[in-house]
């Protein structure tokens, strides 16, 4: 007999640490830019150490040079540019490094495409899964009952209507 093997996310503790460091860097960015840069740098070092790919959405919110979180109006200047290519220009106010993101009609990151999703992990415990399934079953039963009631009402109305109507002679 084969045992049910549950697959867990590898390096989940590293992901949690990176999440914590990212949030900490954003919260402290307004008070202390050096500490925010340090937390961002630690996050990127954690990712490199375990060879994890950081999502482009997160990469776009950190300065590539000093790893300070880019917050529009606070730690970064955002400008729309039209030449040479239409896009958005982000300038880090800590190190004055610039990032340019072209804006094309209909452009999506590859990670946003459905082909990019390889496997979705579900970390909900078994008890919660059962509760969710039970709630879903209850909702389906309620929907069926409502549909049955509506159908019976429609049939009853049509019967009542035909009994009230005079038949042409």
DSSP file (Angstrom, degrees, kcal/mol; ACC not computed):
  #  RESIDUE AA STRUCTURE BP1 BP2  ACC     N-H-->O    O-->H-N    N-H-->O    O-->H-N    TCO  KAPPA ALPHA  PHI   PSI    X-CA   Y-CA   Z-CA
    1    1 A X              0   0    0      0, 0.0     2,-0.3     0, 0.0     0, 0.0   0.000 360.0 360.0 360.0 137.0    0.0    0.0    0.0
    2    2 A X        -     0   0    0      1,-0.0     2,-0.2     3,-0.0     0, 0.0  -0.691 360.0-129.5 -90.4 140.9    1.2    3.5   -0.9
    3    3 A X        -     0   0    0     -2,-0.3     2,-0.7     1,-0.1    -1,-0.0  -0.583  26.5-106.8 -83.7 149.0    1.1    6.2    1.7
    4    4 A X        -     0   0    0     -2,-0.2     2,-0.6     2,-0.0    -1,-0.1  -0.675  37.7-157.6 -74.4 114.7   -0.4    9.5    0.9
    5    5 A X        -     0   0    0     -2,-0.7     2,-0.5     2,-0.0    -3,-0.0  -0.848   3.0-149.7 -99.0 126.2    2.5   11.9    0.5
    6    6 A X        -     0   0    0     -2,-0.6     2,-0.6     0, 0.0    -2,-0.0  -0.828  12.1-139.9 -94.3 127.1    1.7   15.5    1.0
    7    7 A X        -     0   0    0     -2,-0.5     2,-0.3     3,-0.0    -2,-0.0  -0.766  19.5-165.1 -89.8 123.1    3.9   17.8   -1.1
    8    8 A X        -     0   0    0     -2,-0.6     2,-0.3   113,-0.1   115,-0.0  -0.703  31.3 -93.4-102.4 158.3    5.0   20.9    0.8
    9    9 A X    >   -     0   0    0     -2,-0.3     3,-1.0     1,-0.1     2,-0.2  -0.537  42.3-123.8 -70.2 127.0    6.6   24.0   -0.7
   10   10 A X  T 3  S+     0   0    0     -2,-0.3    -1,-0.1     1,-0.2    -3,-0.0  -0.485  91.9  12.5 -70.8 144.0   10.3   23.8   -0.6
   11   11 A X  T 3> S+     0   0    0     -2,-0.2     4,-2.1     1,-0.1     3,-0.3   0.814  76.3 152.4  60.9  33.8   12.0   26.7    1.2
   12   12 A X  H <> S+     0   0    0     -3,-1.0     4,-2.4     1,-0.2     5,-0.2   0.878  70.8  55.7 -61.6 -36.6    8.7   27.9    2.7
   13   13 A X  H  > S+     0   0    0      1,-0.2     4,-2.1     2,-0.2    -1,-0.2   0.858 106.3  50.5 -64.5 -34.4   10.6   29.4    5.6
   14   14 A X  H  > S+     0   0    0     -3,-0.3     4,-2.8     2,-0.2    -1,-0.2   0.911 109.2  50.9 -69.3 -41.3   12.8   31.4    3.2
   15   15 A X  H  X S+     0   0    0     -4,-2.1     4,-2.5     1,-0.2    -2,-0.2   0.913 110.9  49.3 -60.0 -42.1    9.6   32.7    1.4
   16   16 A X  H  X S+     0   0    0     -4,-2.4     4,-2.4     2,-0.2    -1,-0.2   0.907 111.7  48.3 -64.4 -40.9    8.2   33.7    4.8
   17   17 A X  H  X S+     0   0    0     -4,-2.1     4,-2.7     2,-0.2    -2,-0.2   0.918 111.6  49.5 -65.5 -42.3   11.4   35.5    5.7
   18   18 A X  H  X S+     0   0    0     -4,-2.8     4,-2.5     2,-0.2    -2,-0.2   0.907 110.6  50.8 -62.0 -41.4   11.5   37.3    2.4
   19   19 A X  H  X S+     0   0    0     -4,-2.5     4,-2.4     2,-0.2    -2,-0.2   0.922 111.4  48.0 -61.0 -45.0    7.9   38.3    2.8
   20   20 A X  H  X S+     0   0    0     -4,-2.4     4,-2.6     1,-0.2    -2,-0.2   0.929 112.9  47.4 -62.3 -46.3    8.7   39.7    6.3
   21   21 A X  H  X S+     0   0    0     -4,-2.7     4,-2.4     2,-0.2    -1,-0.2   0.875 111.5  51.4 -64.6 -37.5   11.8   41.6    5.1
   22   22 A X  H  X S+     0   0    0     -4,-2.5     4,-1.9    -5,-0.2    -1,-0.2   0.939 112.9  44.4 -64.0 -47.2    9.8   43.1    2.2
   23   23 A X  H  X S+     0   0    0     -4,-2.4     4,-2.3     1,-0.2    -2,-0.2   0.902 113.4  51.2 -64.6 -40.8    7.0   44.3    4.4
   24   24 A X  H  X S+     0   0    0     -4,-2.6     4,-2.3     1,-0.2    -1,-0.2   0.908 108.5  51.4 -63.7 -41.4    9.5   45.6    7.0
   25   25 A X  H  X S+     0   0    0     -4,-2.4     4,-0.8     1,-0.2    -1,-0.2   0.885 111.4  47.7 -64.5 -36.8   11.4   47.5    4.3
   26   26 A X  H  < S+     0   0    0     -4,-1.9     4,-0.4     1,-0.2    -1,-0.2   0.888 113.2  47.8 -70.3 -37.7    8.2   49.2    3.0
   27   27 A X  H  < S+     0   0    0     -4,-2.3     3,-0.4     1,-0.2     4,-0.2   0.886 117.9  39.7 -70.3 -37.4    7.1   50.1    6.5
   28   28 A X  H >X S+     0   0    0     -4,-2.3     4,-3.0     1,-0.2     3,-0.7   0.541  89.8  93.5 -90.0  -6.3   10.4   51.6    7.6
   29   29 A X  T 3< S+     0   0    0     -4,-0.8    -1,-0.2     1,-0.3    -2,-0.1   0.833  84.7  49.9 -58.4 -35.8   11.2   53.3    4.3
   30   30 A X  T 34 S+     0   0    0     -3,-0.4    -1,-0.3    -4,-0.4     3,-0.2   0.805 119.1  36.8 -74.9 -28.3    9.6   56.6    5.3
   31   31 A X  T <4 S+     0   0    0     -3,-0.7     2,-0.4     1,-0.3    -2,-0.2   0.886 131.8  13.6 -90.7 -43.8   11.5   56.8    8.6
   32   32 A X     X  -     0   0    0     -4,-3.0     4,-1.9     1,-0.1    -1,-0.3  -0.876  54.6-174.9-141.8 103.7   14.9   55.4    7.8
   33   33 A X  H  > S+     0   0    0     -2,-0.4     4,-2.2     1,-0.2     5,-0.2   0.821  87.4  56.3 -69.2 -30.8   16.0   54.8    4.2
   34   34 A X  H  > S+     0   0    0      2,-0.2     4,-2.1     1,-0.2    -1,-0.2   0.930 109.4  45.0 -67.7 -44.8   19.2   53.1    5.2
   35   35 A X  H  > S+     0   0    0      2,-0.2     4,-2.5     1,-0.2    -2,-0.2   0.889 112.7  52.1 -65.6 -38.9   17.4   50.4    7.3
   36   36 A X  H  X S+     0   0    0     -4,-1.9     4,-2.2    -8,-0.3    -1,-0.2   0.902 110.1  48.6 -63.5 -40.6   14.8   50.0    4.5
   37   37 A X  H  X S+     0   0    0     -4,-2.2     4,-2.4     2,-0.2    -1,-0.2   0.886 110.1  52.3 -65.2 -38.7   17.7   49.5    2.0
   38   38 A X  H  X S+     0   0    0     -4,-2.1     4,-2.5     2,-0.2    -2,-0.2   0.922 110.1  47.6 -63.1 -45.2   19.3   47.0    4.4
   39   39 A X  H  X S+     0   0    0     -4,-2.5     4,-2.2     2,-0.2    -2,-0.2   0.900 112.6  49.1 -64.9 -40.1   16.1   44.9    4.7
   40   40 A X  H  X S+     0   0    0     -4,-2.2     4,-2.2     2,-0.2    -1,-0.2   0.905 111.4  49.6 -63.6 -40.8   15.6   45.0    0.9
   41   41 A X  H  X S+     0   0    0     -4,-2.4     4,-2.2    25,-0.2    -2,-0.2   0.899 109.8  51.1 -64.4 -41.6   19.2   43.9    0.4
   42   42 A X  H  X S+     0   0    0     -4,-2.5     4,-2.3     2,-0.2    -2,-0.2   0.897 108.6  52.6 -61.9 -40.3   18.7   41.0    3.0
   43   43 A X  H  X S+     0   0    0     -4,-2.2     4,-1.9     1,-0.2    -2,-0.2   0.935 110.7  45.9 -61.5 -46.6   15.6   39.9    1.1
   44   44 A X  H  X S+     0   0    0     -4,-2.2     4,-2.2     1,-0.2    -1,-0.2   0.857 111.2  52.9 -66.7 -34.4   17.5   39.7   -2.2
   45   45 A X  H  X S+     0   0    0     -4,-2.2     4,-2.5     2,-0.2    -1,-0.2   0.886 106.9  52.7 -67.3 -37.9   20.4   37.9   -0.5
   46   46 A X  H  X S+     0   0    0     -4,-2.3     4,-1.5     1,-0.2    -2,-0.2   0.923 110.8  47.7 -60.8 -42.9   18.0   35.3    0.9
   47   47 A X  H  X>S+     0   0    0     -4,-1.9     5,-3.0     1,-0.2     4,-0.6   0.912 114.0  46.0 -65.3 -43.0   16.6   34.7   -2.6
   48   48 A X  H  <5S+     0   0    0     -4,-2.2     3,-0.4     3,-0.2    -1,-0.2   0.874 107.7  57.5 -68.3 -36.9   20.0   34.4   -4.2
   49   49 A X  H  <5S+     0   0    0     -4,-2.5    -1,-0.2     1,-0.2    -2,-0.2   0.881 118.1  31.1 -63.0 -39.5   21.3   32.1   -1.5
   50   50 A X  H  <5S-     0   0    0     -4,-1.5    -1,-0.2    -5,-0.2    -2,-0.2   0.388 112.3-117.3 -99.5   1.9   18.6   29.5   -2.1
   51   51 A X  T  <5 +     0   0    0     -4,-0.6     2,-0.4    -3,-0.4    -3,-0.2   0.965  55.6 161.8  58.6  58.1   18.3   30.3   -5.8
   52   52 A X      < -     0   0    0     -5,-3.0     2,-0.6    -6,-0.1    -1,-0.2  -0.841  39.0-125.5-104.4 144.5   14.7   31.5   -5.7
   53   53 A X        -     0   0    0     -2,-0.4     2,-0.4    -5,-0.0     3,-0.0  -0.802  19.9-142.4 -91.9 123.6   13.2   33.7   -8.5
   54   54 A X        -     0   0    0     -2,-0.6     5,-0.0     1,-0.1   -10,-0.0  -0.691  28.1-108.0 -84.0 135.1   11.7   36.9   -7.2
   55   55 A X    >>  -     0   0    0     -2,-0.4     4,-2.2     1,-0.1     3,-0.8  -0.280  21.1-121.1 -63.3 146.6    8.5   37.8   -9.0
   56   56 A X  H 3> S+     0   0    0      1,-0.2     4,-2.3     2,-0.2     5,-0.2   0.822 111.6  63.0 -58.5 -31.8    8.7   40.8  -11.4
   57   57 A X  H 34 S+     0   0    0      1,-0.2     4,-0.4     2,-0.2    -1,-0.2   0.895 109.1  40.7 -60.5 -38.8    6.0   42.6   -9.4
   58   58 A X  H X4 S+     0   0    0     -3,-0.8     3,-1.0     1,-0.2     4,-0.3   0.879 112.1  55.2 -76.1 -38.4    8.3   42.6   -6.4
   59   59 A X  H >< S+     0   0    0     -4,-2.2     3,-1.3     1,-0.3    -2,-0.2   0.873 103.3  56.6 -61.3 -36.1   11.4   43.4   -8.4
   60   60 A X  T 3< S+     0   0    0     -4,-2.3    -1,-0.3     1,-0.3    -2,-0.2   0.698 103.4  54.3 -70.7 -17.9    9.7   46.5   -9.9
   61   61 A X  T <  S+     0   0    0     -3,-1.0     9,-3.4    -4,-0.4     2,-0.4   0.427 101.4  69.2 -97.1   2.0    9.1   47.9   -6.4
   62   62 A X  B <  S-A   69   0A   0     -3,-1.3     2,-0.3    -4,-0.3     7,-0.2  -0.936  88.0-112.5-118.4 144.0   12.7   47.7   -5.3
   63   63 A X     >  -     0   0    0      5,-2.2     4,-1.4    -2,-0.4    -2,-0.1  -0.544  20.1-142.8 -70.1 134.8   15.6   49.8   -6.6
   64   64 A X  T  4 S+     0   0    0     -2,-0.3    -1,-0.1     2,-0.2    -4,-0.0   0.756  96.1  42.9 -71.0 -24.2   18.0   47.6   -8.6
   65   65 A X  T  4 S+     0   0    0      3,-0.1    -1,-0.1     1,-0.1    -2,-0.0   0.925 133.0  11.1 -89.5 -51.8   21.0   49.5   -7.2
   66   66 A X  T  4 S-     0   0    0      2,-0.1   -25,-0.2    31,-0.0    -2,-0.2   0.436  89.3-126.9-112.9  -0.6   20.4   50.0   -3.5
   67   67 A X     <  +     0   0    0     -4,-1.4     2,-0.3     1,-0.2   -27,-0.2   0.703  54.3 151.9  60.3  24.0   17.3   47.8   -2.9
   68   68 A X        -     0   0    0    -28,-0.1    -5,-2.2     1,-0.1    -1,-0.2  -0.654  55.3-104.3 -77.5 138.7   15.3   50.6   -1.3
   69   69 A X  B     -A   62   0A   0     -2,-0.3     2,-1.0    -7,-0.2    -7,-0.3  -0.452  31.1-129.3 -65.1 134.8   11.6   50.2   -1.8
   70   70 A X        +     0   0    0     -9,-3.4     2,-0.6    -2,-0.2    -1,-0.1  -0.755  32.8 174.1 -91.3 104.0   10.3   52.5   -4.5
   71   71 A X    >>> -     0   0    0     -2,-1.0     4,-2.0   -42,-0.0     3,-1.8  -0.950  37.1-114.6-111.0 117.7    7.3   54.4   -3.1
   72   72 A X  B 345S+b   76   0B   0     -2,-0.6     5,-0.2     1,-0.3    18,-0.0  -0.257  96.8   5.4 -57.2 129.6    6.0   57.1   -5.4
   73   73 A X  T 345S+     0   0    0      3,-2.5    -1,-0.3     1,-0.1     4,-0.1   0.140 131.2  56.3  86.6 -20.1    6.5   60.5   -4.0
   74   74 A X  T <45S-     0   0    0     -3,-1.8    -2,-0.2     2,-0.1    -1,-0.1   0.825 128.2  -1.2-107.5 -58.8    8.4   59.3   -1.0
   75   75 A X  T  <5S+     0   0    0     -4,-2.0    18,-2.6     1,-0.1    19,-0.5   0.402 129.4  43.6-114.7  -1.3   11.5   57.3   -2.1
   76   76 A X  E   < -bC  72  92B   0     -5,-1.6    -3,-2.5    16,-0.2     2,-0.5  -0.990  64.6-139.2-145.4 151.8   11.0   57.5   -5.8
   77   77 A X  E     - C   0  91B   0     14,-2.6    14,-2.6    -2,-0.3     2,-0.5  -0.947  21.0-158.9-108.9 130.7   10.0   60.0   -8.5
   78   78 A X  E     + C   0  90B   0     -2,-0.5     2,-0.4    12,-0.2    12,-0.2  -0.945  15.0 172.9-115.6 127.5    7.7   58.6  -11.2
   79   79 A X  E     - C   0  89B   0     10,-2.4    10,-3.4    -2,-0.5     2,-0.5  -0.981  29.7-129.8-133.1 144.9    7.5   60.3  -14.6
   80   80 A X  E     - C   0  88B   0     -2,-0.4     2,-0.3     8,-0.2     8,-0.2  -0.811  29.9-165.7 -89.4 132.2    5.7   59.5  -17.9
   81   81 A X  E     - C   0  87B   0      6,-2.4     6,-2.2    -2,-0.5     3,-0.1  -0.887  21.2-174.5-120.3 151.6    8.1   59.7  -20.8
   82   82 A X        +     0   0    0     -2,-0.3     2,-0.4     4,-0.2     4,-0.2   0.609  52.4  96.9-117.0 -19.4    7.3   59.7  -24.5
   83   83 A X  S    S-     0   0    0      2,-0.2    -1,-0.2     1,-0.1     2,-0.1  -0.962  93.3  -2.0-125.0 143.2   10.7   59.6  -26.2
   84   84 A X  S    S-     0   0    0     -2,-0.4     2,-0.4    -3,-0.1    -1,-0.1  -0.960 143.0  -3.7 -74.1 -27.5   12.4   57.4  -27.4
   85   85 A X  S    S-     0   0    0     -2,-0.1    -2,-0.2     0, 0.0     2,-0.1  -0.983  81.2-105.2-129.3 141.1    9.7   54.9  -26.3
   86   86 A X        +     0   0    0     -2,-0.4    17,-2.0    -4,-0.2     2,-0.3  -0.408  68.3 109.2 -63.6 136.4    6.5   55.6  -24.4
   87   87 A X  E     -CD  81 102B   0     -6,-2.2    -6,-2.4    15,-0.3     2,-0.4  -0.970  65.2 -74.1-178.8-167.9    6.8   54.4  -20.9
   88   88 A X  E     -CD  80 101B   0     13,-2.5    13,-2.7    -2,-0.3     2,-0.5  -0.961  32.6-154.9-118.9 133.2    7.2   55.1  -17.2
   89   89 A X  E     -CD  79 100B   0    -10,-3.4   -10,-2.4    -2,-0.4     2,-0.5  -0.944   6.3-165.7-114.0 120.2   10.5   56.3  -15.6
   90   90 A X  E     -CD  78  99B   0      9,-2.9     9,-2.7    -2,-0.5     2,-0.5  -0.901   3.0-167.2-103.9 128.7   11.1   55.5  -12.0
   91   91 A X  E     -CD  77  98B   0    -14,-2.6   -14,-2.6    -2,-0.5     2,-0.3  -0.975  17.6-135.7-118.9 121.5   14.0   57.4  -10.3
   92   92 A X  E  >  -C   76   0B   0      5,-2.9     4,-1.4    -2,-0.5   -16,-0.2  -0.601   7.3-154.2 -72.5 128.6   15.2   56.3   -6.8
   93   93 A X  T  4 S+     0   0    0    -18,-2.6   -17,-0.1    -2,-0.3    -1,-0.1   0.549  89.5  58.0 -83.2  -7.3   15.7   59.3   -4.6
   94   94 A X  T  4 S+     0   0    0    -19,-0.5    -1,-0.2     3,-0.1   -18,-0.1   0.916 129.5   5.8 -84.8 -49.9   18.3   57.5   -2.5
   95   95 A X  T  4 S-     0   0    0      2,-0.1    -2,-0.2     0, 0.0     3,-0.1   0.420  92.8-124.4-115.6  -0.8   20.8   56.6   -5.2
   96   96 A X     <  +     0   0    0     -4,-1.4     2,-0.2     1,-0.2    -3,-0.1   0.705  56.3 153.0  62.5  23.4   19.3   58.4   -8.2
   97   97 A X        -     0   0    0     -5,-0.1    -5,-2.9    -6,-0.0     2,-0.3  -0.576  33.0-142.9 -77.8 146.7   19.2   55.2  -10.2
   98   98 A X  E     -D   91   0B   0     -7,-0.2     2,-0.4    -2,-0.2    -7,-0.2  -0.868  14.3-166.4-116.4 148.4   16.5   55.1  -12.9
   99   99 A X  E     -D   90   0B   0     -9,-2.7    -9,-2.9    -2,-0.3     2,-0.5  -0.987   7.8-158.5-126.1 139.2   14.3   52.3  -14.2
  100  100 A X  E     -D   89   0B   0     -2,-0.4     2,-0.5   -11,-0.2   -11,-0.2  -0.979   5.6-171.3-121.7 130.8   12.3   52.5  -17.4
  101  101 A X  E     -D   88   0B   0    -13,-2.7   -13,-2.5    -2,-0.5     2,-0.1  -0.965  20.3-136.1-120.8 114.9    9.3   50.4  -18.1
  102  102 A X  E     -D   87   0B   0     -2,-0.5     2,-0.6   -15,-0.2   -15,-0.3  -0.387  10.9-145.0 -68.2 145.8    7.8   50.5  -21.6
  103  103 A X        +     0   0    0    -17,-2.0     2,-0.4    -2,-0.1   -17,-0.1  -0.923  25.0 171.6-115.5 107.7    4.1   50.8  -21.9
  104  104 A X    >   -     0   0    0     -2,-0.6     3,-1.7     3,-0.0     2,-0.2  -0.879  40.9-100.2-113.1 147.5    2.7   48.9  -24.9
  105  105 A X  T 3  S+     0   0    0     -2,-0.4    -2,-0.0     1,-0.3    -1,-0.0  -0.473 106.9   6.4 -66.5 127.8   -0.9   48.3  -25.6
  106  106 A X  T 3  S+     0   0    0      1,-0.2     2,-0.3    -2,-0.2    -1,-0.3   0.575  90.7 151.9  78.9   9.5   -1.9   44.8  -24.6
  107  107 A X    <   +     0   0    0     -3,-1.7     2,-0.3     0, 0.0    -1,-0.2  -0.573  17.2 176.7 -79.1 134.0    1.4   44.0  -23.0
  108  108 A X        -     0   0    0     -2,-0.3     2,-0.1     0, 0.0     5,-0.1  -0.977  33.4-109.8-131.5 148.0    1.4   41.5  -20.2
  109  109 A X    >   -     0   0    0     -2,-0.3     3,-1.2     1,-0.1     4,-0.5  -0.441  32.6-118.1 -67.9 151.7    4.2   39.9  -18.2
  110  110 A X  G >  S+     0   0    0      1,-0.3     3,-1.2     2,-0.2     6,-0.4   0.846 113.7  60.6 -63.4 -32.3    4.8   36.3  -18.9
  111  111 A X  G 3  S+     0   0    0      1,-0.3    -1,-0.3     5,-0.1     5,-0.0   0.747  99.1  57.5 -67.2 -21.8    3.9   35.3  -15.4
  112  112 A X  G <  S+     0   0    0     -3,-1.2    -1,-0.3     4,-0.1    -2,-0.2   0.609  88.5  95.4 -82.5 -11.5    0.5   36.8  -15.8
  113  113 A X  S X  S-     0   0    0     -3,-1.2     3,-1.2    -4,-0.5     4,-0.4  -0.494  82.8-124.9 -77.7 148.8   -0.2   34.5  -18.8
  114  114 A X  G >  S+     0   0    0      1,-0.2     3,-0.9     2,-0.2    -1,-0.1   0.777 107.9  63.9 -65.7 -25.4   -2.1   31.3  -18.2
  115  115 A X  G 3  S+     0   0    0      1,-0.2    -1,-0.2    -5,-0.1    -4,-0.1   0.737  92.5  65.4 -69.6 -19.9    0.7   29.2  -19.7
  116  116 A X  G <  S+     0   0    0     -3,-1.2     2,-0.7    -6,-0.4    -1,-0.2   0.736  78.3  92.4 -75.5 -22.2    3.1   30.3  -17.0
  117  117 A X    <   +     0   0    0     -3,-0.9     3,-0.1    -4,-0.4    -5,-0.0  -0.630  44.3 164.2 -79.0 114.5    1.1   28.6  -14.2
  118  118 A X        -     0   0    0     -2,-0.7     2,-0.3     1,-0.4    -1,-0.2   0.878  64.5  -5.3 -96.0 -50.2    2.7   25.1  -13.8
  119  119 A X        -     0   0    0      2,-0.0     2,-0.5     0, 0.0    -1,-0.4  -0.992  57.8-146.2-150.3 138.8    1.4   24.0  -10.5
  120  120 A X        -     0   0    0     -2,-0.3     2,-0.3    -3,-0.1    -3,-0.0  -0.930  17.2-146.7-109.0 125.3   -0.7   25.5   -7.8
  121  121 A X        -     0   0    0     -2,-0.5     2,-0.6     2,-0.0  -113,-0.1  -0.719   3.7-155.0 -91.7 140.3    0.0   24.5   -4.2
  122  122 A X        +     0   0    0     -2,-0.3    -2,-0.0     1,-0.1     0, 0.0  -0.957  14.2 177.1-117.1 113.0   -2.8   24.4   -1.7
  123  123 A X        +     0   0    0     -2,-0.6     2,-0.2     2,-0.0    -1,-0.1   0.318  37.1 123.5 -99.4   7.2   -1.6   24.8    1.9
  124  124 A X        -     0   0    0      1,-0.1    -2,-0.1     2,-0.1     5,-0.0  -0.487  68.2-109.9 -71.0 137.7   -5.0   24.7    3.6
  125  125 A X     >  -     0   0    0     -2,-0.2     4,-2.0     1,-0.1     3,-0.2  -0.220  27.0-109.6 -63.2 158.4   -5.2   22.0    6.3
  126  126 A X  H  > S+     0   0    0      1,-0.2     4,-2.3     2,-0.2     5,-0.2   0.860 116.6  56.6 -58.8 -38.9   -7.4   19.0    5.7
  127  127 A X  H  > S+     0   0    0      1,-0.2     4,-2.1     2,-0.2    -1,-0.2   0.917 108.5  46.4 -61.8 -42.6  -10.0   20.0    8.3
  128  128 A X  H  > S+     0   0    0     -3,-0.2     4,-2.6     1,-0.2    -1,-0.2   0.873 109.3  55.0 -67.8 -35.9  -10.5   23.4    6.6
  129  129 A X  H  X S+     0   0    0     -4,-2.0     4,-2.5     2,-0.2    -1,-0.2   0.921 108.6  48.6 -61.0 -43.0  -10.8   21.7    3.2
  130  130 A X  H  X S+     0   0    0     -4,-2.3     4,-2.7     2,-0.2    -2,-0.2   0.908 111.2  50.0 -63.6 -41.8  -13.5   19.5    4.5
  131  131 A X  H  X S+     0   0    0     -4,-2.1     4,-2.5     2,-0.2    -2,-0.2   0.916 111.3  48.5 -61.6 -43.1  -15.3   22.5    6.0
  132  132 A X  H  X S+     0   0    0     -4,-2.6     4,-2.3     2,-0.2    -2,-0.2   0.909 112.0  49.1 -64.3 -42.2  -15.1   24.4    2.7
  133  133 A X  H  X S+     0   0    0     -4,-2.5     4,-2.4     2,-0.2    -2,-0.2   0.910 111.0  50.2 -63.2 -41.9  -16.4   21.3    0.8
  134  134 A X  H  X S+     0   0    0     -4,-2.7     4,-2.5     2,-0.2    -2,-0.2   0.908 110.7  49.3 -63.1 -41.4  -19.3   21.0    3.3
  135  135 A X  H  X S+     0   0    0     -4,-2.5     4,-2.3     1,-0.2    -1,-0.2   0.903 110.5  51.0 -63.3 -40.4  -20.2   24.7    2.9
  136  136 A X  H  X S+     0   0    0     -4,-2.3     4,-2.2     2,-0.2    -2,-0.2   0.897 110.1  49.1 -63.1 -40.6  -20.1   24.3   -0.9
  137  137 A X  H  X S+     0   0    0     -4,-2.4     4,-2.5     2,-0.2    -2,-0.2   0.917 110.3  51.2 -64.4 -42.9  -22.4   21.2   -0.7
  138  138 A X  H  X S+     0   0    0     -4,-2.5     4,-2.4     1,-0.2    -2,-0.2   0.906 110.4  49.1 -60.9 -41.3  -24.8   23.2    1.5
  139  139 A X  H  X S+     0   0    0     -4,-2.3     4,-2.5     2,-0.2    -1,-0.2   0.904 110.5  50.3 -65.0 -41.1  -24.8   26.1   -1.0
  140  140 A X  H  X S+     0   0    0     -4,-2.2     4,-2.4     2,-0.2    -2,-0.2   0.901 110.5  49.8 -63.7 -40.5  -25.5   23.7   -3.9
  141  141 A X  H  X S+     0   0    0     -4,-2.5     4,-2.4     2,-0.2    -2,-0.2   0.916 111.1  49.3 -63.6 -42.8  -28.4   22.1   -2.0
  142  142 A X  H  X S+     0   0    0     -4,-2.4     4,-2.4     2,-0.2    -2,-0.2   0.899 110.5  50.6 -63.2 -40.5  -29.8   25.6   -1.2
  143  143 A X  H  X S+     0   0    0     -4,-2.5     4,-2.6     2,-0.2    -1,-0.2   0.925 110.6  49.0 -62.8 -44.0  -29.5   26.6   -4.9
  144  144 A X  H  X S+     0   0    0     -4,-2.4     4,-2.7     1,-0.2    -2,-0.2   0.911 110.9  50.2 -61.8 -42.3  -31.3   23.4   -6.0
  145  145 A X  H  X S+     0   0    0     -4,-2.4     4,-2.6     2,-0.2    -1,-0.2   0.917 111.2  48.6 -62.7 -42.8  -34.1   24.0   -3.5
  146  146 A X  H  X S+     0   0    0     -4,-2.4     4,-2.8     2,-0.2    -2,-0.2   0.921 111.9  49.2 -62.1 -43.9  -34.5   27.6   -4.7
  147  147 A X  H  X S+     0   0    0     -4,-2.6     4,-2.6     2,-0.2    -2,-0.2   0.912 111.5  49.3 -62.4 -42.0  -34.6   26.4   -8.3
  148  148 A X  H  X S+     0   0    0     -4,-2.7     4,-2.6     2,-0.2    -2,-0.2   0.915 112.4  48.0 -62.6 -42.7  -37.2   23.7   -7.4
  149  149 A X  H  X S+     0   0    0     -4,-2.6     4,-2.6     2,-0.2    -2,-0.2   0.922 112.5  48.7 -64.0 -44.0  -39.3   26.3   -5.6
  150  150 A X  H  X S+     0   0    0     -4,-2.8     4,-2.4     2,-0.2    -2,-0.2   0.904 112.6  48.2 -63.1 -41.7  -39.1   28.7   -8.5
  151  151 A X  H  X S+     0   0    0     -4,-2.6     4,-2.4     2,-0.2    -2,-0.2   0.912 112.5  48.1 -65.7 -41.9  -40.0   26.0  -11.0
  152  152 A X  H  X S+     0   0    0     -4,-2.6     4,-2.8     2,-0.2    -2,-0.2   0.892 111.5  51.1 -66.5 -37.0  -43.0   24.8   -8.9
  153  153 A X  H  X S+     0   0    0     -4,-2.6     4,-2.8     2,-0.2    -2,-0.2   0.919 110.5  48.9 -63.3 -43.0  -44.1   28.5   -8.5
  154  154 A X  H  X S+     0   0    0     -4,-2.4     4,-2.2     2,-0.2    -2,-0.2   0.907 113.2  46.9 -63.5 -41.2  -43.9   28.9  -12.3
  155  155 A X  H  X S+     0   0    0     -4,-2.4     4,-2.0     2,-0.2    -2,-0.2   0.910 113.1  49.2 -66.7 -41.1  -45.9   25.8  -12.9
  156  156 A X  H  X S+     0   0    0     -4,-2.8     4,-2.8     1,-0.2    -2,-0.2   0.905 111.1  49.9 -64.6 -40.5  -48.4   26.8  -10.3
  157  157 A X  H  X S+     0   0    0     -4,-2.8     4,-2.7     1,-0.2    -1,-0.2   0.893 110.1  50.1 -65.1 -39.7  -48.8   30.2  -11.8
  158  158 A X  H  X S+     0   0    0     -4,-2.2     4,-2.0     2,-0.2    -1,-0.2   0.875 112.2  47.8 -68.8 -33.3  -49.3   28.8  -15.2
  159  159 A X  H  X S+     0   0    0     -4,-2.0     4,-2.0     2,-0.2    -2,-0.2   0.927 113.3  47.6 -69.5 -43.9  -52.0   26.4  -13.9
  160  160 A X  H  X S+     0   0    0     -4,-2.8     4,-1.8     1,-0.2    -2,-0.2   0.906 111.8  50.9 -62.7 -40.9  -53.7   29.3  -12.0
  161  161 A X  H  X S+     0   0    0     -4,-2.7     4,-2.0     1,-0.2    -1,-0.2   0.910 110.1  48.5 -64.1 -42.4  -53.5   31.4  -15.1
  162  162 A X  H  < S+     0   0    0     -4,-2.0    -1,-0.2     1,-0.2    -2,-0.2   0.838 110.5  51.5 -70.8 -29.9  -55.0   28.8  -17.3
  163  163 A X  H  < S+     0   0    0     -4,-2.0    -1,-0.2     1,-0.2    -2,-0.2   0.839 112.7  45.8 -74.3 -30.4  -57.9   28.1  -14.9
  164  164 A X  H  < S+     0   0    0     -4,-1.8    -2,-0.2    -5,-0.2    -1,-0.2   0.808  96.3  88.1 -79.3 -31.5  -58.7   31.8  -14.7
  165  165 A X  S  < S-     0   0    0     -4,-2.0     2,-0.4    -5,-0.2     0, 0.0  -0.391  81.0-122.1 -71.4 143.6  -58.6   32.5  -18.4
  166  166 A X        -     0   0    0     -2,-0.1     2,-0.3     1,-0.0    -1,-0.1  -0.690  22.4-126.0 -85.8 137.7  -61.8   31.9  -20.4
  167  167 A X        -     0   0    0     -2,-0.4     2,-0.1     1,-0.1    -1,-0.0  -0.649  27.9-113.4 -81.8 136.7  -61.6   29.4  -23.1
  168  168 A X              0   0    0     -2,-0.3    -1,-0.1     1,-0.1     0, 0.0  -0.463 360.0 360.0 -70.1 140.6  -62.7   30.7  -26.5
  169  169 A X              0   0    0     -2,-0.1    -1,-0.1    -3,-0.0    -2,-0.0   0.431 360.0 360.0-108.2 360.0  -65.8   29.0  -27.8
